[in-house]
Amino acid sequence: MRLSWSELREGLEIAFDALKTNKLRTVLTTLGIFIGVIVVTVIISVIQGLNAYVSGEISGLGADVVYVSRIPWLIQSYEEFLQYIRRNKRITELHYKELAKQLTLAEAVAPSMRTGMRKLKYRNATIEEAVVYGTNEAYTVVTNAMPQQGRFLTALEVENSRNVCVIGSEVANKLFEGQDPLGQYIKVSSYPFMVVGVLEKRGQMFGESLDNCAVIPYSTFIKAFGFRRSFEIQVKAKDPKMLDALIDQITGVMRRIRGVKGGQENDFAINQMSQLLDFYRNMTRTLWIVLIGIGSISLLVGGIGIMNIMLVSVTERTREIGIRKALGAKKRIIMWQFLVESIIISGLGVGLGLLLSIGIALLIRSASPIPVNISTWVLFLGIGFTVTIGLFFGLYPASKAANLDPIEALRHE
């Protein structure tokens, strides 16, 4: 359909005049497209932001670290949890020491024990609920948690079960309020511990503060909080490329230590952060499909609304079309005029929807840690929506208008 510049301009002018004549109808017709665009673009932006946030949080904890645990992190049901507890024996200090001695592909091996809801106290300042970790001097290597003040635990302190601790930045701020905590004694539950270091601020992980903690030697942890706890052993690979080989080596050592015979299942679990990321992506994939489907239905309803209004417009302007055709207007000019109206209505809905979507994205980004943003390709997608919806749903009304018989159109009342 070739049109001269004058024909293009004339079609645009007639289309704009028709839309201005029916302002309210035009605005109401754009609502379906407007809502659909907001739903689709905000969903895309939020899920992209969540993906970036979760990937960053997980990679920050070490993609090259393997966690040897009693049970897998991802369990489908409580019954499955009980099965693992009954079948799998506890991970003990013996397993940690053997892994540390035998693993040739590991850069560092750190035991980890944890207890939550513990009270920390310094003079009159108290934290009612904090997490206490028991570990060794290799903890900083496997977690990238480095001291901002002072130092970390030493091998000698771990070996001799010293009552020393390294505290998180949140604990330091709440208990000491600007004072130097180094060398001071705090109570962890009812046990006194000397502060030898303060960890760098680490922020939150899935809503839980990583800075509301105290880290003590695992040998001291066993004395204070009991030995009938299962260890989690964190192993950092010398090279990320060796991760699969390291897992094979860990599996062989653990099966040998625990006496697992050939053909029997492992009675321990080897976990990785990538498992959490895969689980998250699988979980959000279904949500993505459902929500995008809802947004697409809204766009479809909006497009049908455009087609309906354009058909009404053709009926209302039948006589006008007949006059124009009688004066020599060609089919392509009539068709162009109505297609332009459809595209403009679609464009208004898409444009307003994108503007509001950007505002919503900025609001979410300012009110939450999620790095939500409207990508450039989403804006191009909006332009694609405009043209596609306008052409697809405007084509039939435009074709109907162009194919009206001029004599019958002039008789229309």
Secondary structure, DSSP 8 states (H G I E B T S, - for coil): ----HHHHHHHHHHHHHHHHHTHHHHHHHHHHHHHHHHHHHHHHHHHHHHHHHHHHHHHHTTTTEEEEESS-S--S-HHHHHHHHHHS----HHHHHHHHHH-SSEEEEEEEEEEEEEEEEETTEEEEEEEEEEE-TTHHHHH---EEEE----HHHHHTT--EEEE-HHHHHHHHTTS--TT-EEEETTEEEEEEEEE----EETTEESSSEEEEEHHHHHHHH-S-S--EEEEEESSGGGHHHHHHHHHHHHHHHHT--TTS--SSEEEEHHHHHHHHHHHHHHHHHHHHHHHHHHHHHHHHHHHHHHHHHHHHTHHHHHHHHHTT--HHHHHHHHHHHHHHHHHHHHHHHHHHHHHHHHHHHHHSS------HHHHHHHHHHHHHHHHHHHHHHHHHHHT--HHHHHH--
